[in-house]
Amino acid sequence: MSDADLIFRPDLIAKYGTNGPRYTSYPTALQFRDDFDLAQYRRAASDPGAEETDLSLYFHIPFCDTVCFYCGCNKVITKNRGRAKPYLKQLIHEVELQAKLFNTNRPVSQLHWGGGTPTFLSPEEMSTLMAATREHFRLLPNDEGEYSIEIDPREASPATIAHLRGLGFNRMSLGVQDFDPVVQRAVNRIQPLELTVDCMNAARANGFESISVDLIYGLPHQTVASFRRTLETILLLAPDRLSVFGYAHLPQLFKMQRQMDANTLPTPDTRLALLQLVIEQLTEAGYVYIGMDHFALPTDELAIAQKQGTLHRNFQGYSTRADCDLIGFGASAIGKVGDLYAQNAKDLPGYGAAINDERLAIVRGVKLSAEDRLRRGIITQLMCNLELRFDVFEAQYGIRFATAFASELERLRAFEEDGLVACSTNRIDVLPAGRMFVRNIAMVFDQYLGTQRSERFSRTV
């Protein structure tokens, strides 16, 4: 029996296929409050108890030259490159405002530019933003940090890749989604294979440590045969990591998705076959199934960290870095400082008005309770490292796990009967088949699900 046979359980997908969080945070953003007290954020930022905690910086660059119809990100579609100039100025001023709150001797072990399309910025603008970041925060030398950027190969020439490496970026993720030209036309993302190849070759030539590629299954006109060709092509390019997301068709939330003909979306049976194909192709090619929709080569630090039980999760997804304080810069960016989550204004006018008025742009957030922290730890451990030892949480929180979570352990019996988890008197282990359903398993410990609108979440499988 192959690894794929152990992982892929089509008989359970109908049973467990539901909407649920991806748990880049717990509580999720649906629990953030509009009456969030900004004074709490200032106190948490200056807390002397956080001195030993590294910093993580996230910059949201919302601009895209063209719209991809499937996209649900917070973005601004424009061909006017001049729109980046006032935003860049505001970003830099936000860096100054945030730096005043923190001990900036704390090392920045993680930095990420996301979007939108960060390479919408010109090379000069990228240099300006990175220089301002280095001026106000302690960036690490010699690739000691995990500094990553999202790349659209249509926007990044080999010269751009070399420039990014010179700025200190050492990891990148490439948006591909599908190589099939029919699918590309249907989703308004025309991206010839040569652009992706040039990007990856340039990244390797310039010494990027890790290259990740994003694919999507469930897009219009996709068939098992067409997506097999995409997978075969990407395997020849051998990225270090792959994220293969299931497309979530939510036209009621994302208006651009209405540009696609819903009748051309794969049927549920085809979608299931596409998922099976992904797992079979990637595991047979030697990739480790990290969980959910993430795969990594055994030599990649994600796979190594999971094997060692040190994998983490934050708003950028899986991470090998410890639980840093995260500062979010830009419209809609979310930070995590101490026991707080805080989110900036989502719209550019609201964000810009705050920064121009010498104010932080934070408009909503939540302070975690002791119960939140406990459950966040449990969910993170299950999502990342696929195991949970009761004694660790008992020692840290002064509880008896079997008593505190008696109802949750009872609910896990169904997962155990289906071969997804193994529960004993002192631990929970996610079995190979459970990796596909790890969100469902984690949801057992989420105390807010009954109060949240499930349509705001994507399908778990």
C-alpha positions, -999 to +999 in steps of 0.1 A: +000+000+000+014+034-010+015+066+011-012+080-011-035+050-003-030+057+034-038+094+031-066+096+005-099+084+020-127+093-005-152+075+016-148+101+044-147+133+023-185+135+021-188+129+058-162+155+069-164+179+040-177+211+055-167+248+059-141+256+085-112+279+096-076+275+083-065+285+118-038+310+108-051+325+141-072+314+170-096+329+177-102+336+140-107+370+125-145+366+128-140+371+166-121+404+162-140+433+177-146+468+163-143+483+198-108+470+203-089+491+228-057+504+211-042+512+245-040+474+250-019+471+219+005+498+230+010+481+264+016+447+248+041+462+224+062+477+252+058+448+276+093+441+291+083+404+293+085+401+255+121+411+253+132+376+246+107+371+218+118+377+182+098+399+159+081+390+126+071+418+101+044+415+075+039+440+047+007+440+027+012+454-009-024+453-023-018+463-059-023+441-089-020+450-126-048+426-136-075+407-117-075+369-114-112+360-112-108+334-085-090+357-061-104+366-027-075+386-014-077+422-003-064+439-034-065+470-056-066+464-094-048+492-113-024+497-142-014+531-127+020+524-111+018+558-096-008+546-070+020+529-052+039+561-043+015+575-017+009+541-002+047+535+000+051+567+019+023+557+043+039+523+048+072+538+057+055+562+081+037+533+097+071+516+102+082+547+121+050+548+142+052+511+151+089+511+158+083+537+186+063+511+205+087+482+204+122+475+216+137+474+182+168+456+194+147+425+192+158+405+161+135+402+132+137+365+125+108+365+100+098+391+073+072+386+046+058+408+018+024+397+005-004+410-015-017+417-040+015+416-059+045+430-040+065+432-072+040+458-084+065+481-067+095+493-088+130+481-078+137+516-064+105+515-043+114+480-030+148+493-020+133+523-003+109+502+018+135+477+028+160+505+037+133+521+060+127+487+076+164+482+083+166+517+097+139+511+123+142+474+130+170+449+136+170+427+104+194+398+106+224+393+084+237+364+064+203+347+057+198+341+094+162+351+091+133+337+071+126+366+047+100+357+020+081+374-007+051+364-029+059+366-066+038+368-097+060+355-125+043+379-149+056+408-128+091+396-120+120+394-145+153+376-136+167+411-129+139+416-104+147+383-087+183+393-084+174+426-069+151+410-043+179+387-033+202+417-029+176+432-006+178+402+017+149+380+006+159+343+007+125+326+002+098+331-024+064+317-033+053+318-069+017+320-080+010+295-109-024+279-103-026+260-136-005+258-167-034+249-190-041+278-214-079+271-214-080+274-176-058+304-176-081+323-200-112+313-179-096+328-148-080+358-165-045+348-156-024+343-188+010+330-176+031+312-202+053+284-187+084+302-197+078+330-172+076+306-143+107+287-155+126+319-158+116+330-123+125+297-107+159+295-125+167+330-115+158+323-079+181+293-078+209+311-096+207+339-070+207+315-040+171+316-027+169+289+000+134+278-006+110+281-036+073+274-031+047+271-058+009+277-055-016+256-075-054+256-074-076+226-082-113+231-089-110+259-114-131+262-145-125+237-173-100+217-152-100+179-159-080+151-144-060+149-176-053+186-179-043+190-142-021+159-145-001+177-171+002+207-148+015+185-120+039+167-142+053+200-154+057+214-120+074+183-107+100+187-134+107+221-120+110+206-085+100+234-061+109+229-025+073+233-014+039+231-030+006+245-018-023+231-038-055+248-027-091+238-034-109+267-052-137+282-030-164+295-053-180+323-032-195+348-057-217+362-031-186+374-012-162+380-041-178+398-071-150+390-095-158+353-092-190+361-111-170+366-142-165+329-144-191+305-158-201+283-128-212+257-153-176+251-163-164+243-127-155+207-121-183+185-108-180+172-072-168+138-085-141+155-108-130+177-079-126+147-057-106+130-085-084+161-088-076+160-051-068+123-053-045+130-082-027+157-063-020+135-033-009+105-054+013+125-078+031+145-051+036+118-026+048+094-052+073+121-063+087+121-028+070+151-013+059+150+024+023+157+030+025+184+057-012+187+061-042+204+046-030+215+012+008+218+018+036+195+006+073+198+010+104+179+000+119+159+029+150+182+028+129+213+031+128+230+065+091+226+068+093+189+066+123+188+089+105+210+115+074+189+115+095+158+120+112+174+149+079+187+164+088+224+160+065+235+132+044+266+138+016+285+121+008+321+116-009+345+092+015+335+064+007+298+069+032+272+082+065+285+096+096+271+111+101+301+134+092+302+170+061+321+182+072+356+173+054+389+179+040+398+145+036+434+134+013+439+104+020+469+081-004+481+054-041+480+046-059+449+061-026+436+077-030+416+109-005+415+138-002+394+169+015+410+198+015+392+231-021+380+237-036+403+212-045+402+175-049+435+158-060+444+122-055+475+102-083+492+082-090+472+051-096+501+027-068+524+014-086+556+023-092+545+059-057+532+063-041+563+047-062+587+068-050+571+100-013+571+091-014+606+076-030+617+109-001+602+129-022+574+142-019+536+140-043+522+114-056+494+137-094+494+137-103+459+152-088+431+172-092+408+201-075+401+234-071+364+241-084+349+273-066+321+292-090+297+276-082+311+241-045+306+247-050+270+258-072+262+229-049+280+205-020+259+217-039+227+212-051+236+177-016+248+167+000+216+179-025+194+161-024+214+128+014+217+127+029+187+144+001+162+141+003+151+177-006+164+212+008+153+245-016+160+274+012+164+300+026+194+282-006+213+285-013+200+320+020+214+332+016+247+315-020+254+323-026+235+355-054+214+341-062+177+339-066+173+301-091+144+302-114+163+325-111+198+309-117+184+274-139+154+282-166+164+256-139+171+229-123+137+235-157+121+232-163+138+199-129+126+186-141+090+190-158+092+156-125+104+140-107+075+158-133+050+145-126+063+110-089+058+113-080+095+114-066+099+149-053+076+176-063+086+212-047+072+243-048+082+280-021+107+275-020+118+239-036+123+205-019+114+172-031+124+138-028+094+115-018+096+078-054+097+066-061+124+092-037+149+075-064+156+049-089+163+077-067+180+102-088+212+101-118+191+110-099+175+139-087+209+151-123+223+149-133+199+177-114+222+201-128+255+187-153+270+212-165+297+188-176+276+158-213+276+169-214+314+168-195+320+136-210+321+101-196+290+084-201+305+049-172+328+057-148+299+057-135+277+029-142+240+025-120+218+048-115+193+020 
